Amino acid sequence: MTATKFITHLLEGVGVEQRSTDGYVNATKLSKAYLAKTGKRRDPGHWMENARTQESILAVSRSTGFPVDRLVIIIKTGPNEHRGTYLHPDLSVRFAMWLDDDFGLFVERLVRDHLMGRSAYAEARAHGKISRAIETRAMQQAGFGEKRHFINITQAIYIGLFGCNKAKLMEIRGLNDEDSLRDSMTAEELKMIDLLEQRVASLLKAETFDSYSVLHQRIKTMAAQMRSALA
């Protein structure tokens, strides 16, 4: 199972976690930020007891198709900083507004940025599939159509771009063998891989390589140059 990743946003000196996969926001940390700002306690539990809140939860459930018990998630295990009550993005905005108008605007921005980021990610994933297909066809036509060739070319891209092979990158990101490495990547990372795969296809069409090892090193160098340019 893919490890959940968190983005931490600073509010009133308090780190407020947001799950990168679905945008859920740590309401417990929002409450701590409110306490830091005002010296007063207003907790998610108090907000949940409100009849108007229950109406909002039902409304969000109807509009999203999510069961009520999936709109409010309590994390009790894992690192302490990640624990707390997490709210669906639509509910997190309402909770933040209940705390403080400025908090509401803060969370609205988080939710908006998350939605824009997911859109860019989906686009990058779609483009990547097309580039991979073009690269695969070019490799087959160049006589490098064995499975090991595709695996090694991908490794060359990872080593050049990230400084390590796929296995090490999986380990660094806390992924298991059954997880998808590309599912853990950002839109920017996917776009770089997309561009490199396009370059591989163009390179194979423009030049003839007598040795697979020469092609492998050439690709690794291209990826490393891209990493240096973006550093």
N, C-alpha and C positions, 0 to 999 in steps of 0.2 A: 504494500500500500504506500502511495506517495506521501512523504512527510509534508505536513502542512507548513507553509512558509508565512512569515509575518512581516509586515512593514510597521515600523515604529515611528509615530509622529509625536513631536514634543508639544505639550500644551500646559501652560502654567508650571513648567518645570517637571511635568509628569509625562512619562512615555506611554502613549496610547497606542495599543496594537490594533492593526487591521489585517485580517487574513487576505493574503494576496489572491487566493483562488476564487473567493466569492464576495469579498468586500465587507464581510461582517466586522463590526467594530466592537472593541472591548468596552462595554458600558461601565464596568467596574472601575476601569481606569479613568473614564470620563468623570465619574463621581469623585475620584481622588483629586482630579484636577480642579473640580468645582470646590472641594474642601480647601485646597491650597489657595484658591482665589478669594473665597468668601469666609472661610472658617466655619462654614455650615455643612451639615451632612444631608445629602439627598441621594439615596441609593436606588439601584434598579428595582429592588424589591418593593420599595414604596411606590414607585411609578407603576409597577405591574398591578398593584392593588387598586389602582384608579379605574373606575368603570369606563371612562372615556378611552383609556389605554386598551382595555379589553376589546372595545369596539374597533379600535384602530388595528389591532392584531388580526381580528376576524376579517376586516376589510382587506388587509395586505394578503392574507391567506387566500381570499377569493380572487384577488387580482393576479396573484403570482401562480396560484395552483399549488403552493407549498402547504403541507400540513402545519397546523399551529405549532406543533412541537419541534418543527425544523426552523422556525423563525427566531426562536430564542434558544441558544446553545450554551450550556454551562461546561467549561473546561476545568476539571479538577486535578488533572495529572500533567506531567511534563514540567518544564522550567517554571518557576514561580511567576516570572514576569509575563508569561503567556496565559496564566490562569485567570478565570473570571467569567462574567456573563457576557456573551457576544450576541449582538442583535443584527438581524437582517438590515441591509443598508436603509431601506425605507423606514424601518422602526428606529434605527440609530439616529436618524435626523430628528424624528419626533421626540425621542428621549433627550437629545442634546438641547433642543429648543425648550423643553420643560425645565432643564437645568438653567439655561442662560441663553439669551439671544446670540451673543458672540460665539458661544459653543455650537449653536445650531448652524451658524454660517460656516464655522470651521469644519463641521462634519459634512455639510453639503458639498464643500470643496473636495473633501476626501472621496466622497461617493462619486462625484462627477469625474475626478481624475481616474478613479478605478474603472469606470465605465469606458472612458476614452482609451485607457490602457488595454483593456480586454479587447476592444474593437481593433486596435493596432495589432495585438497579438494574433487574433483570428485571421487577419489579413496576411500577416507574415507567415503563418502556418500554411495558408492556402497557396501563397506564392512559392513557398518552400517545396511543396509537393510537386508543383509543375517543374521547378528547377531540377529537382532530384530525378524526375523522369527524363528530362533533356540530357542531364549528365549521364544517366545510365545508358541511354541509347548511344551517346557519343563514345562511351567507353567500350561498348559492345562492338561498334563499327571499327574502333581502333585496335581491336583484338585483345582487349582487357576485360573480357566479360565474365570471368570466373568470380565466384562469391568472395574469395579472398582478396581480389582486386578492389571490389567495392568497399570491403571492410577496411582495408589498408588506406584507401584514399580518404575515407571518413576519419580515420585515426590521424592522418597527416593534417587534415583541416583542424581537428581538435588540438593537436600538439602545437601547431603554429599559432592558432588563435587564442588558446587558453593556457598554453605552456605545459600541458599534461595530456595523457591519453584518456580514452573514454572511461576506463575502469577507475582511474584516479579522480576524474571529474565527478563521477557518480558518488564516490566515497566522500569527496569534499562537500557535496550537496546533500549528503545524508540519504541517498536513494538506495533502494534495494535492487536486486538483479531483475525483478519483474517490472520495475518502474521504467517509464519512458524518459530518457534524458532530455529530449527536446521539449517535452511537456513542462520541464522545470526551467526552461530558458525564458529570457525576456524577449520582447518584440525586437529590440535592438540586436541582441545576439542572433536571433533567427534570421534577421535581415543580412547580417554579415555572412552567415553560413550560406544563405541564399545566393548572395553575390559571388562567393567563392565557388559554389557549384556551377554557376553560370560561366565563370572564368575557366573552370576545368573543361567544360564542354567546348568553349571557344578555342582553348589551347589545343585540344585534341583535333579539332577541325583544321586549325591553321598549321600545325606542325606534326611531324612524324617522329615517334619515339621508338628507338630500337630496343631500349631497355626500360622495363617497368620501374626499376629503382630510380632512374633519372627523372621519370615523371613524378614519382612519389616525392622526391626531394624538391622538385620544382614547386609542387603544390604546397608543401610544408613552408617553403620560403615565402611564397605569395601570402599565405595566411599570417606568417610572422610579421611581414611587412605591413599588413593591414592592422595588426594589433599595435605595432609601433606607431603608426600614423594616428591611431585613435587614442593613444595613451596621453 
